[in-house]
């Protein structure tokens, strides 16, 4: 029986550090040995931090939304780490904690890990298209500190561009950047540019990988799917004997299916009960157990798999979740310390993510764009004070220079 309580992960940060191999079965089989990735000494902790951040963010969103959704921990953590470079004081400490970076890891260490890891991820598998792009778009006339822009350029290879935010062309430029860097799968991330906006910090992530063991399209057929708490529905379901690893634990079963040369994989988790009942137990410890169990298996053995085809887009503003995870001050006008970006009084207006995913017999295409909007505090002209007299009162008349009281009275009812 196929149920809809399914969680799928494109395991980018965990699978890439595998050094085990999946050997060829005959001369016609492709080489499925994953490319080894060399990690800096701080990298394993940074990867673990990113995974923990992503799991917490995902479960906070999923627990309140009963719909198809997908987030990208790597895209979100990248954009927020770019922002971290511009934070100071409590704003920095809070965001560093939200991202689960150890307190002893400097921003320089974090940037070095990011640059090294991404450079190698992009080259891990020529059979898988993985693209990652960063951008800083700022309003013409807004002064951005040179050291911040230098880090964005050198460590994050960001496109940096000043735009006339009041012109329609600025909105077109930003949306086109998102579209171009996601193979047009995310054509729009902004509907408008607010008059208070001074900067957008952006990350785009794109993945397109063919299954190492593809499904036979001729076997795809309609099969029942059993939503939590609802009636069964017929959905287009793939079917094939494919290379995979299967494991299980307390309250779930899981399968891992590779792409390309097996650096990248999808892990599908099917809870025994409902998704909502399972999410409290989807902790970093559970995720680490699942992946360690899978990594302990040498080969992708053949398994008959029935899996729905699916395709959807998703958009989510993440302010509430990030604040509940400790990123508080950055969102507060007048409290946020973004002094590393500018001397102006600025704050984070919103963090949002747009995603797309399509899974079929050949493989998976997925994309994400994370957008962080930075607004400038607008100094309002001083408003006249109000003093409302609408209850019984005392009044006096005096000569001010000598403070001589001439009259003293009360009003209990002006009528």
PyMOL commands that set and color helices and strands:
alter all, ss='L'
color gray80, all
select helices_A, chain A and resi 15-17+43-62+73-84+89-98+107-121+146-154+168-180+217-219+275-279+284-295+319-324+329-331
alter helices_A, ss='H'
color red, helices_A
select strands_A, chain A and resi 6-11+21-22+32-33+128-139+159-163+197-210+221-226+232-249+252-258+265-271+301-308+310-317+346-359+363-376+393-399+404-411
alter strands_A, ss='S'
color yellow, strands_A
deselect
rebuild
show_as cartoon
